[in-house]
Amino acid sequence: MKLFKHPEWRRPQRVLAQTFHKLTLGLSLLIAASTLLPAHAAVQTLDHIVAIVNDEVITRQELARRYQEVVRNLSRQNTPLPSREALEKQLLERMVTELALQQHARSTGIRVDPAQVERALQRIAAQNKLDLAGLVAALEKEGQSLDSMRNTIRNELLIARARERDVDNRISVSDAEIEGYLQTQVQQGMETEYDFAHILVTVPENASPEQIQARRARAEDILAQLAAGADFAQLSASHSDAANALQGGAFGWRASGKIPVLFADALKPLQPGQVSPLLKSSNGFHILKLNDKRGLDATLSVTQTHARHILIKTNELTAEADARNRLLQLKERIDNGVKFDELARLHSEDASASKGGDLGWINPGDTVPDFEKAMNALQPGEVSAPVQSPFGWHLIQVLERRDQDVTQERQKLMARQAIRERKGEEAFQDWVRQIRDSAYVELRPLD
């Protein structure tokens, strides 16, 4: 079965979903954790600049607030705390990189719609079983404000959109790569899925031999500490340069095809609990710890939905209320006998407009959650009320449903996604390093 190309709104929003998950998890931990902190986590009263990143600064109090949040999270996860000096150094480097990425996004024209920030806030509140007032109370209890959370969400979305534009959207996967991937899986038997953690010591772009040797020595020292029984999550929090360092370096479950070949080859001979030897890539030096592994069953039968839609996007010229009202008028015309496909050709702002809004057969998980939930609630022939998604407002009509064995299609789709994720992760690390290395950074004493 030939794979369709996903229109923009239909692509799985992995980056944004991970962002919302991280924010939601962070809030859950803050709400659950005790308000009492270790004595060494007290906020310092005097403020001064600890880093300059291009034309912006990071202050001591900003670092202290971030430090408190991380200490709460690590304590909640029962991760042994590194020394304050090591954790603050690691955290400051993380804040510098994040600020450089935010600056890059803003300087290249990326903006975040305030309405999207508010939707994210509402989603976070709902996932924590709170209304907005409850969310405000929970934040105030932890010494935070709603405005600070809005700012955090806005910055996360800035980076996510920059990554999507500069990295993810530039990755292509050929049919030949998919066929090669599937042939490899057949030769190797059932694909393996790994639960593992990761420590990264980056090497700057165009590094000198002396710099490379210094970074290698740092990585070898970490490996020696692990061999002596040191805690992997603690060393990740204090020494790793990876984006997930403060989560103990945890990747969770990943299929072998969705991780770099370097990682898959290193994890294959390991038993749960074992640590890999030092691995070298273009990004730097890696150390992996295998937590568990399991096989994957590729056979799948699903209920597919044949649907079509009309999309009105929101932007500076089209407000949320205007888009919704336009769709209400179109729905009234459909209810009075005007054909859905004719109105889709004239009014829809999606790539499917030329086909009367026809999206073909849709598998579970193909669409964003808001769209899928509304679509699944419709009977064949029924037209929805206006439905909001991250891409705008939709009218949805379900044409028919069927149960379908999608094993082959699923295998090709999973192969495409696995190759994209593998390429994307490698390209993302390169992108972050290039932006960090190109920024003017001045680090100052913390005390």
Secondary structure, 3 states (H helix, E strand, C coil): CCCCCCCHHHCCCHHHHHHHHHHHHHHHHHHHCCCCCCHHHCCCCCCCEEEEECCEEEEHHHHHHHHHHHHHHHHHCCCCCCCHHHHHHHHHHHHHHHHHHHHHHHHCCCCCCHHHHHHHHHHHHHHCCCCHHHHHHHHHHCCCCHHHHHHHHHHHHHHHHHHHHHCHHHCCCCHHHHHHHHHHHHHHCCCEEEEEEEEEEECCCCCCHHHHHHHHHHHHHHHHHHHCCCCHHHHHHHHCCCCCHHHCCEEEEEEHHHCCHHHHHHHCCCCCCCECCCEECCCEEEEEEEEEEEECCCCCEEEEEEEEEEEECCCCCCCHHHHHHHHHHHHHHHHCCCCHHHHHHHHCCCHHHHHCCEEEEECCCCCCHHHHHHHHCCCCCCECCCEEECCEEEEEEEEEEEEEECHHHHHHHHHHHHHHHHHHHHHHHHHHHHHHHHCCEEECCCC
